């Protein structure tokens, strides 16, 4: 009996530390997976002399009636503009109309967008070049970023598509969720915008500091359909007919961020 007691205690001593370690691992904060911004990409929102308007597109909250209609649909509906229209609508029945049947055509809409690929081109558009000539110098000189002209960078869809503005909003929402970056289809870099980082140009060299606006490249599939509001026996629901899907891509600039590339080269006088 004593022998079995000793074996049990030894087993317990082995199991308890392992259990404690497992519990400690559970308590550790989980690492958040997200987009890694390169060190050469800097936020210029405070320095930018052109105040870009915020382009946040929060998910529009459906009303109770809209929520009921969305749940009744045979297709997923995410289009903020369609949800907004439903929120602004109201449907009520008179007792004498409970036997009424109706089908109201609401139009053809882009219903939802499914993202299949999201990448960031950190050097989407070049917007500035700062040059320093130190060929005749005897010591290193420094160059820093200073925007020489106001620049506007625009993105857009890679192909023509019906209801493009609705599609762009849905694509920008998905791309912003996946990248965590402030995205907008138009961003401006103001004249005179500066950043404090300095870059050394050695004697007998010239230096070039290039600035680029990054952009997200979003690809996916948009679903279209003809939307009907049907009324039957006092119940209302959405019915989607003639559903089609179309692949689409978009470039969406990153707002108030710049990517910097510095190059030096020796040139004869």
C-alpha positions in Angstrom: 0.0 0.0 0.0 2.8 2.4 0.9 4.5 1.5 -2.4 1.4 2.6 -4.4 1.1 5.8 -2.3 4.6 6.8 -3.1 4.1 6.1 -6.9 0.9 8.2 -6.8 2.7 11.1 -5.1 5.6 11.1 -7.6 3.1 11.1 -10.5 1.3 14.1 -8.9 4.6 16.0 -8.6 5.2 15.6 -12.3 1.7 16.5 -13.5 1.2 19.6 -11.3 4.1 21.6 -12.7 3.0 20.8 -16.3 -0.5 21.9 -15.5 0.8 25.1 -13.9 2.9 25.9 -17.0 -0.1 25.3 -19.3 -2.2 27.7 -17.2 0.5 30.3 -17.2 0.7 30.0 -21.0 -3.1 30.6 -21.2 -2.7 33.7 -19.2 -0.1 35.2 -21.4 -1.4 37.8 -23.9 -1.8 36.4 -27.4 0.2 38.1 -30.1 -2.0 40.0 -32.4 -1.5 39.2 -36.1 -1.5 42.3 -38.3 0.2 44.2 -41.0 3.8 45.0 -40.3 4.7 48.6 -41.4 8.3 48.8 -42.6 10.6 51.1 -40.7 11.1 53.4 -43.8 7.3 54.1 -43.9 6.4 57.1 -41.6 3.2 58.7 -40.4 3.0 62.4 -41.5 -0.5 63.2 -40.2 0.9 65.8 -37.8 3.3 67.3 -40.2 1.1 67.3 -43.3 0.3 70.9 -44.3 -2.8 69.7 -46.1 -5.5 68.5 -43.7 -7.0 65.3 -45.3 -10.6 64.6 -44.3 -11.1 61.4 -42.4 -12.4 58.6 -44.5 -13.5 56.2 -41.8 -16.5 54.1 -43.0 -18.0 52.4 -39.9 -20.4 49.6 -40.4 -23.9 51.1 -40.6 -26.1 49.7 -37.9 -29.4 48.4 -39.3 -32.7 49.3 -37.6 -34.9 46.6 -36.1 -37.0 46.4 -39.3 -33.9 46.4 -41.5 -32.3 43.7 -39.4 -35.5 41.6 -39.8 -35.4 42.1 -43.6 -31.7 41.3 -43.9 -32.2 38.0 -42.0 -35.1 37.1 -44.3 -33.0 37.6 -47.5 -31.8 34.6 -49.5 -28.5 36.4 -50.1 -26.0 38.2 -47.8 -26.4 41.9 -47.9 -23.6 44.3 -46.7 -24.0 47.3 -49.0 -24.1 50.3 -46.6 -26.2 52.4 -49.1 -28.9 49.7 -49.4 -28.9 49.3 -45.6 -29.3 53.1 -45.3 -32.2 53.1 -47.7 -33.9 50.3 -45.7 -33.3 52.2 -42.5 -35.1 55.2 -43.9 -38.1 53.2 -45.0 -41.1 52.0 -43.0 -43.7 49.3 -43.8 -47.0 49.0 -41.9 -50.1 47.0 -42.5 -53.8 47.7 -42.0 -55.9 44.9 -40.6 -57.9 44.9 -43.9 -54.6 44.4 -45.9 -53.4 41.2 -44.1 -54.4 39.2 -47.2 -52.6 41.5 -49.5 -49.7 40.2 -51.6 -47.2 42.5 -53.3 -43.7 42.4 -54.7 -41.9 45.8 -54.8 -38.8 46.1 -57.0 -36.0 48.0 -55.2 -33.5 47.9 -58.1 -30.3 46.0 -58.9 -27.7 46.4 -56.2 -24.2 45.3 -55.4 -25.1 43.2 -52.4 -21.8 42.2 -50.8 -18.1 42.1 -51.4 -15.8 39.1 -50.5 -12.1 39.9 -50.2 -9.8 37.3 -51.6 -6.4 39.1 -51.5 -5.1 42.3 -49.9 -1.5 43.6 -50.4 0.2 46.9 -49.8 2.5 48.6 -52.4 4.6 50.8 -50.2 5.9 52.7 -53.2 2.6 53.2 -55.1 3.2 56.8 -56.3 6.3 59.0 -56.1 5.4 62.4 -54.8 8.7 64.1 -54.0 12.5 64.1 -54.5 15.0 66.0 -52.3 18.5 66.3 -53.8 21.8 67.2 -52.2 25.0 67.7 -54.1 28.1 67.2 -51.9 30.7 66.5 -54.6 32.8 69.5 -53.6 32.4 69.0 -49.8 35.0 67.9 -47.4 32.6 66.6 -44.7 29.3 64.8 -44.7 26.2 66.8 -45.3 22.6 66.0 -44.3 19.4 66.0 -46.4 15.9 65.7 -45.0 12.4 65.4 -46.4 10.7 68.6 -47.5 7.7 68.5 -49.9 8.4 70.8 -52.8 5.0 70.8 -54.5 1.5 69.9 -53.3 0.6 66.4 -54.6 -2.7 64.6 -54.9 -2.8 60.8 -55.2 -5.9 59.0 -56.3 -6.8 55.4 -56.5 -9.7 53.6 -58.1 -11.2 50.4 -59.4 -9.2 48.3 -61.9 -12.2 47.9 -64.2 -15.6 49.6 -64.9 -18.4 48.1 -62.9 -22.0 49.0 -62.2 -22.7 51.0 -59.0 -19.0 51.6 -58.6 -19.2 54.0 -55.7 -21.1 51.4 -53.6 -18.5 48.8 -54.5 -15.6 51.1 -53.6 -17.0 51.7 -50.2 -17.4 48.0 -49.5 -13.9 47.3 -50.8 -12.3 50.1 -48.7 -14.0 48.8 -45.5 -12.6 45.3 -46.1 -9.1 46.6 -47.0 -9.0 48.8 -43.9 -10.1 45.9 -41.7 -7.4 43.7 -43.1 -4.5 46.2 -43.1 -5.4 48.4 -40.1 -4.3 51.5 -42.2 -6.2 54.7 -42.9 -7.3 54.3 -46.4 -8.9 56.8 -48.9 -9.4 56.8 -52.6 -7.8 60.3 -52.6 -5.1 61.7 -50.4 -3.1 65.0 -50.5 0.5 65.8 -49.5 0.7 69.6 -48.7 3.5 71.9 -49.9 6.1 72.4 -47.2 5.4 69.2 -45.3 8.6 68.1 -43.5 9.9 65.2 -41.5 12.8 65.4 -39.0 14.8 62.3 -40.1 18.1 63.2 -41.7 20.2 61.2 -44.2 24.0 61.6 -44.6 25.6 62.4 -48.0 29.4 61.8 -47.9 31.9 64.0 -49.8 32.2 63.5 -53.5 28.6 62.1 -53.5 25.2 63.3 -54.4 22.1 62.1 -52.4 18.5 61.5 -53.5 15.7 61.2 -51.0 12.5 59.9 -52.7 9.1 60.0 -51.1 6.2 57.7 -52.1 2.5 57.4 -51.1 1.7 53.7 -50.3 -1.6 52.1 -51.4 -3.5 48.9 -50.7 -4.2 46.6 -53.6 -7.6 45.0 -52.9 -8.9 42.1 -54.9 -12.1 40.1 -54.5 -15.6 39.4 -55.8 -18.7 41.5 -55.7 -22.2 39.9 -55.8 -25.1 41.7 -57.6 -28.8 41.0 -57.5 -32.2 42.4 -58.1 -33.8 43.2 -54.8 -37.5 42.8 -54.1 -39.5 43.7 -51.0 -42.3 41.1 -50.8 -45.4 41.5 -48.7 -47.5 38.4 -48.0 -50.0 37.6 -45.2 -48.8 40.5 -43.1 -45.2 39.4 -43.4 -42.4 41.4 -45.2 -39.2 40.0 -46.5 -36.4 40.6 -49.0 -36.0 38.4 -52.0 -33.0 38.6 -54.3 -33.3 37.4 -57.9 -30.9 37.1 -60.9 -27.8 36.9 -58.8 -24.4 37.5 -60.6 -20.8 37.7 -59.4 -18.0 39.7 -60.8 -14.3 39.8 -59.9 -12.8 43.3 -59.2 -9.7 44.9 -58.0 -8.9 48.4 -56.6 -6.0 50.6 -55.6 -6.7 52.5 -52.3 -4.0 55.0 -51.2 -2.9 55.1 -47.6 -3.7 58.5 -46.1 -1.0 60.5 -44.3 1.8 58.0 -44.7 5.0 58.2 -46.8 7.5 55.7 -47.8 11.1 57.0 -48.0 14.0 55.7 -50.1 17.5 57.2 -49.8 20.2 56.7 -52.4 23.7 58.1 -52.8 26.1 57.9 -55.8 29.5 59.2 -56.8 29.6 61.5 -59.8 32.6 63.2 -61.4 32.7 67.0 -61.2 
